[in-house]
């Protein structure tokens, strides 16, 4: 009995409100705990059966990243097209046309400059306007910018098109990963966030195929047709994204609880034998958001560098950067490198094509390893060790005597193929899952933006130095370049061992507490935390309570109608 009643004092209205609030928070925790337990018990197959629509929408939206892979494969291969060089190049002393080196560097890095701008804009726009509207706007922009590619009268206009198109590409780089991580349960998160890497390879492979089909054309359409085919992407994606549900996590953060529930029901397909409950899952989102508001006070870029979020930002940035630092920027010049190693052009191109195929197949291999129980940290760390060894082997192949140069060059090409396979089975694919899971929900977009921008900056720096390492008229390191990248990769191994944690099987709330309690990266997988011990006082809880009361008042028997097996509205 209330102590005031025992003392003969009539409880006030404020006392009633406090008791009601306490009871409501207890109900949120009860529902959130039930949803968390169900998610952690959910198998991969159960996740697919319960969230089939979430899988479909995630796959669709992730396809946006294929546009960037397609364009990147175009620009670096057009320099071999005589038609392209006649249009955008300059007459050289030997009577041929070539795009000057300064413009090649500008065109190759122009998109990266635009992506840096787009990434920072995305950190603000997507959190303010929502994921769907941000993606739709970017698809409209890319449709307009493709017209500049198609009609560019000179190389300056082409550079402007690369920079402008880079802005929406920068948005796609992070928003696709974030959407995938928020619409899927824990059991599916690792697979659907890494699917983005498959889409990247898909775009590159389509681009290479289009370019090869244009080789025999002797007119301006040899490069105009590939550019015009960029228009094939936006229309179906616009239609699909217009029909897609918004992220329920974003809606909860905005206090739109009922809309979040409707979005969640559009992502699921509840069956009679399923124990899925939409109200419990929304309560879990409310609980996690309230917990993050307690731990992380703000939601600006500056907040990414404060308190426990500084550690999370650092890890996300390094996970992205280590993709380039582990030798990826070196492998981007695989054809040129293999020619310098002694292979003729046709064999070098064949090896490079094999590498593109592995880039896509490796994603499915990584999925298989994850389904076998291997964690993200384990795959990332083991992958770095394998990459380091192979880079050093390629370096030692440079010591082979000239008499056996042909055999050494073939061995180098084979090592490049194996390197690509190991990279895609680990670092290249798993990074997408790590960056999506390690960042907090409130700051995820901004944290991933900062990480991807560091990736772009490191990529630009590596793109400047790598040609000097390989060019016989410059530093002419040849195979010895493997020693340099092998040494850098070894430093990445040390960092990963001490700093990168294991997020596999953890809910977002559990990860928040593990970081808040400063648990060592090596102990993340074994440390037990109870996220329901924490007290909750948050605006999002108040919004949840208010909207729940409103829904009950509008439908007096709503609670009776809401059975355990929630059904999807028409």
HELIX and SHEET records of a PDB file:
HELIX    1   1 UNK A    3  UNK A    6  1                                   4    
HELIX    2   2 UNK A   13  UNK A   41  1                                  29    
HELIX    3   3 UNK A   44  UNK A   50  1                                   7    
HELIX    4   4 UNK A   52  UNK A   62  1                                  11    
HELIX    5   5 UNK A   63  UNK A   65  5                                   3    
HELIX    6   6 UNK A   66  UNK A   75  1                                  10    
HELIX    7   7 UNK A   78  UNK A   80  5                                   3    
HELIX    8   8 UNK A   82  UNK A   88  1                                   7    
HELIX    9   9 UNK A  101  UNK A  129  1                                  29    
HELIX   10  10 UNK A  131  UNK A  151  1                                  21    
HELIX   11  11 UNK A  155  UNK A  183  1                                  29    
HELIX   12  12 UNK A  186  UNK A  213  1                                  28    
HELIX   13  13 UNK A  221  UNK A  228  1                                   8    
HELIX   14  14 UNK A  231  UNK A  243  1                                  13    
HELIX   15  15 UNK A  248  UNK A  253  1                                   6    
HELIX   16  16 UNK A  257  UNK A  267  1                                  11    
HELIX   17  17 UNK A  278  UNK A  295  1                                  18    
HELIX   18  18 UNK A  302  UNK A  305  5                                   4    
HELIX   19  19 UNK A  307  UNK A  323  1                                  17    
HELIX   20  20 UNK A  324  UNK A  328  3                                   5    
HELIX   21  21 UNK A  329  UNK A  331  1                                   3    
HELIX   22  22 UNK A  334  UNK A  341  1                                   8    
HELIX   23  23 UNK A  345  UNK A  371  1                                  27    
HELIX   24  24 UNK A  376  UNK A  397  1                                  22    
HELIX   25  25 UNK A  402  UNK A  404  5                                   3    
HELIX   26  26 UNK A  405  UNK A  425  1                                  21    
HELIX   27  27 UNK A  427  UNK A  438  1                                  12    
HELIX   28  28 UNK A  444  UNK A  470  1                                  27    
HELIX   29  29 UNK A  478  UNK A  480  5                                   3    
HELIX   30  30 UNK A  481  UNK A  499  1                                  19    
HELIX   31  31 UNK A  508  UNK A  516  1                                   9    
HELIX   32  32 UNK A  521  UNK A  523  5                                   3    
HELIX   33  33 UNK A  531  UNK A  533  5                                   3    
HELIX   34  34 UNK A  539  UNK A  554  1                                  16    
HELIX   35  35 UNK A  558  UNK A  561  1                                   4    
SHEET    1   A 2 UNK A  90  UNK A  91  0                                        
SHEET    2   A 2 UNK A  97  UNK A  98 -1                                        
END                                                                             
